[in-house]
Amino acid sequence: MDHHLEPDEWAELTPAERVRRCRAMASEAQRFSSGTEGEIRNIYFALSLNWLALASEIERAESEPSTKS
């Protein structure tokens, strides 16, 4: 997976693409956590949860009615 993403590239992604990217990063962080021990394992696991939370937040924001005029 290509981990390098510039801020302007993120802005060009659709919400669905952002969600996919977040979930892929969560999966990778979870994979890393299973290959480590101790505090590093906990950090990778927490990181995976944060990526999943971001994906959920993006989905939630997209499902809300738009307040734009």
C-alpha positions, 0 to 999 in steps of 0.5 A: 500500500502506498502510505504517502499522501499529500494533503492536496491529494487527500482533498481530491479523494471522494468520501468513499475513497477516503473511507477505503483509505482509512480502512486500509490503514486500519487493517495495516496497523492491526496487522502490525500490532499482531506482529509486535509485543508490549506497548508498541502492540498497544499503540498499533492497535489504538492507531487501527481503532483511530483509523476506523473511527475516522472512516466512520466519521467520514461516512456519518458526515456524508450521510447527514443532510447538507447545510450548504446553500 
